[in-house]
């Protein structure tokens, strides 16, 4: 008589109930993680798209005053003039 998939599984683990519980817990944790990933991708997508856009499209003025370029004796070779 041929065993089903569940029977083969229990024969493989030796009927050890602790192994079945640990594997079951890992399965439940995997389902929770997959569910959370789906929730973030589907239901909260608009929020995260807006947050990403706000972080990338920031305008900030940075003053660019450049220093003087000198030779090894300290004589100026190029002088920057503020614009």
N, C-alpha and C positions, 0 to 999 in steps of 0.2 A: 504494500500500500504506500503510495507516494504522499509525502507531507506537503502541505501548502507553504507559502512564503513565510507566514508567521511561525509555523512549526519548525521550519528550517532555521529561522532566526533564533528561536529559543533553544534549539539544539546547538547552535553555534555558540551562544553565550553560556551554555551549560545550565540554563534555567536560573542563573544567578539574578535574584531580584534587585540587587544593588546596581548591577550593570544596567539593567533595564531602566531603573529610576534615573540614573545619571544621564543616560542617552536621551531619555524623555525630557529631562531638564534642559539639556543642550538644544533639543528640538524646539522647546518652548521659547528659549532665549533667542534662537535664530528667527523664529516667527515674530517675536517682538521687534527685533532689529529690522527685519524686512518691512514690517508694518509701519514702523517709524520712518523709514526711508521713503516709503510710498506716500505717507502723510506729508512729509516735507516737499516732495517733488510735485504732488498733485494739489493738495488743498492750500498750502502756504507758499506756493510758487510766486504769486504776485508780490508778496511782502519782501521776499528775498531778492527778486529782480529789482525792486525799487531801492532796497538797501545797497545793492551792488552798484547801481547807477549813481546813487548819491555819493558813494565813496570814490568813484572814478572821475566824476565831473566836478571837481572842486577847483575854483579859481583862486590863485594866491599870487600876489605880486612879490617877486623877489628882486631886490635891488642888486644890480650887477656892477659894482665898482671894481674894476680890475686893478691889480697892483702894477707897480713900475718894474720893467725888465731892465736889469743892470748887467754890466759885464763883471769880470772877476775883480776889477779895481773899484767897483761901486759906482762907476759912471753910468748914467741912464742911457739905454739903447732905445727904449720905447716908453713913451709916457701916455697913459690913458687920460682922456679928457671926459668929464661927466657930460652926458647928453641931456 
